Amino acid sequence: MDKTKLPLPTNWKSFLRDNNNKTELFEFLADKIVTMCPDNVVVVTKGDQDLSNRSISLDGLSPCHHEEADSRIFIHALHAAKQQMTSVLIKACETDVLIVAVNVFATFQDAGMEMLWDEFGHGQFIKWLPIYDIVVNLGPDKSSGMLFFHAFTGCDILSAFRGKGKTTEWLAREAYPQVTPVFKKLSQYPPVVENADYNGLEKFVITMYDKNSTMNKVVLSEAKAL
């Protein structure tokens, strides 16, 4: 059956509520996209596989079982670096993508990448964020600890601390630099979280609410007061 001859749905919202329709549509689009821009290398996802218009190695790309595009995009960025692409631009308006980009850039550098950009925002509010410059300004320790810092202080799937935003939480991190190696360690998915790590996080939370506090522990009644 020639799917290009099929009539378009009259109600796209209703059509896309069916996951089977979405899967079929995305696979159809992947087959079409890979034929575009013949002068450039095109790599596009199709389910857990990847397609390309060139005879290049897709090792490390397929099969891929990342359900979220936010993480899968970095599999493609790393693959580009291994294919000798020294400058890569990712287009995403999610803060989570920006955080991950900062956290993993050192790995991309090891693969040969020199510059990583994030096209962030919508419409006239788009900014090109130089991830490589951000990493230099933060330094290796803070950069490689961004993943856990972001998750611990609240992200799209985790609650934030009451009354505290990222700016306040970052200032607490600056006021208590001893927590930086804890964030760095926990961003690497260690098999064991030690008591010293918990103690560091607890002191960080105290500093977040009172940077002059001499307390190192918070009992339940005090936490409720906060």
N, C-alpha and C positions, 0 to 999 in steps of 0.2 A: 504493500500500500504506500502510495506517495503522500507522506504526511504534509507536504507543502500545499496540497490541494484541498485539505480538510477545511471546513468553515471554522471561523474563529468563534469562541464562546461569546454569547451576548452579555453574560454576567461574569466578569473575571473574578470578583470576590467569591462568588459561590463556587466557581470552577476550582479555585486554588485552595478551597477548604478541604478538598480531597487530596490526601498526601500522594496517592497514586497518580493523580493528574500532575502534581508538582514534579514528581520524579520523572514522569514521561516528558514533560515540558523542558526540564533542565537538561535531560539527555539529548533532546532534539536540538536545543540551543548550543550545547557543547559541540555537537557534530558540525554545526554551521559555523560557529566562531573559529574553530581550528582551521577553516579554509580561508579565513579573512587575512588580510595583511601578509601576502605571500613573500614580501621583501623582508619581513621580520620573523624572528623565532616566536612562535605562539605555543604556549602550554596552557591547557585548560582542564579543569577537573570534570570527571564524568563518573558520578557515584564514588566508589572507593578507588577508581582508576584515574589515570591522567592520559591525555592525548596531546600530541604535538605534530606540527606541520613539518618538522625536520627529524632526521634520524639522529637523535641525541639520546644519551642515557637518561632514563627516568628512574634510576636506582635512588632510593630514598624518598620517592614520591608515591609510587604505587606498589602494593595497595596502601591506602591511607584510611584509617578508621576514625579520624578526628571528626566529630559531629559538628563542631563549631568552626565557622569560617575565621573567627578571631584567632584561633590557634593554627589552623591549617595554612593560613597565609604565610606563616613563618617557615613552614616546611618548604614552601615554594621559594621564599627569599633565600633560605640556606642553599637550596638546589641551584638557584641562580648564581650565588657566590661560587659554588663548586664548578659551575660552567664558565668561570672567569669573568663574570659580570661584577665589576668593581663598584658600580653605583646603582643602587636599587631604590625605587620609589614605591611605597605602599599607599593605597588610598583607603582610608578608614576614618570614620568620625567617632569611633568609640574610645573612651579614655583607657579602657582595658588594653586595647591594641597598643596604644602609646606606651603604657607601662611595660608591657611585655617586650616591646621593641628596645627600650632602654636596658632592660634586664638581660636580654640575649645578644646584644650587639657584639660583645666581646667574642662570643662563639662565632659570629659571622666574620669578624676580623680574622680569626684564626683560619677561616676558610678562604680568605683573600679579599673580602669586601672592604672597601675603603670608606664609602659614604652610604648612609641609609637615611632616606627622607620619609616623612609621613605627611601626606596631604590630608589635613585635618580640618573639618568643618563643612559648612554647606553654603552654596551660592556665593554671595559677595563676601562671606565671612570665612572663606577658605584661607588657611595658612599652610605654608610649607615648613614643617618643623625639621631641623637638622638633627637627627638622633645622634649622630656621631659627635656633634658639638656639645649636646646635652650631656653625653657620657663623659666627655673630657672635663666639662665644668663640674660635674658631680664627683668625679673620681671613681676609680674601679670598685671600691668597697660599697659606696652608697648606690652606685648603679646596679651592681649585682645583687643588692638586697631590696630592690624596688618591688619585686613580685610579692614577697611576704608582707612588706610594709603596706602595700595597697590593699591586700586581702584582709590583713589584721585590722586596719582602720576603717574598713567598710568598702564594699564594691557592689556590683549589681546582684550578686547572689548572697552577700553577707551583710548583716546589720552593722551600722556605724555606731560609734559611741555617742551617747546623748549630748546634744548641744555642741559637738565638736566637728569642725570641718577639716579638710585636708591641710589648710594653712596652719591652723593651730596644732595639728598633729605633727606637721613637719617641723614647726618651731620647737615642739617638745623633743623631737629627735635631735635637733641641734643642741638643745639644752642638756640632753643626756646622751652624749656620743657613745657611751659604753654599749648602747643597744644596737649600734650599727653592725658589729660582727654577728649578733644574734639574727638580725634580719637577713644578713647575707647567708648565714648557715641554713636558715629555715627556707630560704628561696631555692635551695638545692635539693629539696625533698629528702632530708636525712632519714635513715631508718629509725632513729631513736631521738626523741626530744628530751634533753637532760634537765635536771632541776635548775641548773644555772641558767638555762634558756628561759624557763618559766619565771625565774626571779628577775631576769633582765626585762622581760615583757611587763611584769607587774610594776616594776619601778618606772618603766616608761609610761604606763597608764597613770600612775600617781603624778608624774611630772606633767602630763598632759593637763591635769586638772589643777595642779599647784606646783609650779616649777621650783618654789622655795621650800617645799616640804622635805623634811628629813626622814619621813616614813619610807620603809622598804616593803612593807606588807600591808595589805588591805583586808580587813575582816568584813564579813557580810554586812554588819550594821553600818560600818563606815562607807561601804560601797553604795548602800541605799541612800546615805546622806549626800553622796556625790551626785 
